[in-house]
Amino acid sequence: MEKIGIYGGTFNPIHNGHLHLLQAALDRLRFDRVLVIPTNIPPHKVERDLASNKDRLEMVRLAVEGMDRVWVSDMEQRAKGKSYTILTVKKLRAMFPGAELTLLMGADMLLSFDRWHRWREILALASLAAFARSEGETELLERKAAELGNARVVRVEPLPMSSTMIREMIRRGEDISALVPEKVCAYLREKRLYQE
Ligand code: ATP
C-alpha cells in the first residue's frame, strides 16, 4: 500500500524547522511520497506580513528542490477559497483510493486539532503524525494523540523556529541565513519580502 504524507502550511516563509520536520518524516515514517501543500491566501489579504500565493509556493519549491520523494502541490491555491484540510484530504483520498494518508504537523497544530473544521471526518480519512516544536512538549503531545486516536507523535530533536520570527528578523534587518535554505534567503532578498 502506498504511504503518502501530507504537509500543509502557510509557509510564510518556509524555514529550516519545516524542512527538519519533513526530513524526519521521510526518514522515520517511510513515505513513498510527501506532498507539501501551501495554503491559499486570497490576493486582497496579501500585505507586508503575508506573501502572495506565488511567492510562498516558489519558496517551497526552492526549499525542497532535489529532495527525493517530495512533491509540491498548488492544489489548495488552485482551489481558491479557504483552505480547509478536510477538502484537501477528501480530494487526495479520491486521487489515491488505496493509499495510506498521514497528515504531518507541528505540536501547535496537534494541540488545536479538535477545533479544526470537521476534524472527526479528517481523522476517519487520514492519520496524524505530530512533531514537537520545542523541548519538553512530547508528553503533552502523547496525551493529546492518545485522546484523539489515529494519531502518533514522532520523537525527534525539535528545531524551534517560526515564520513569525523570521519575518520579524527581516523587518529588523537581521541575518536569517542560518534559518532558511540559501535559495530561499536569496529569493527573500531579491523580492524584498517582509521588509518595511
Ligand atoms: P507562523 O509563525 O507564521 O505562524 P509557522 O512557523 O508556525 O508560521 P506554518 O506555515 O504555520 O509555520 O506551519 C506549517 C506546519 O509546520 C504546521 O503544522 C506547524 O506546526 C509546523 N511547523 C512550523 N514550524 C515548525 C518547527 N520549527 N518544527 C516543527 N514543526 C513546525
Boltz pocket constraint, residues with backbone or C-beta under 6 A from the ligand:
constraints:
  - pocket:
      binder: B
      contacts: [[A, 8], [A, 9], [A, 10], [A, 11], [A, 12], [A, 13], [A, 16], [A, 17], [A, 18], [A, 21], [A, 104], [A, 105], [A, 106], [A, 107], [A, 108], [A, 109], [A, 131], [A, 132], [A, 133], [A, 159], [A, 160], [A, 161], [A, 162], [A, 163], [A, 164], [A, 165]]
      max_distance: 6.0
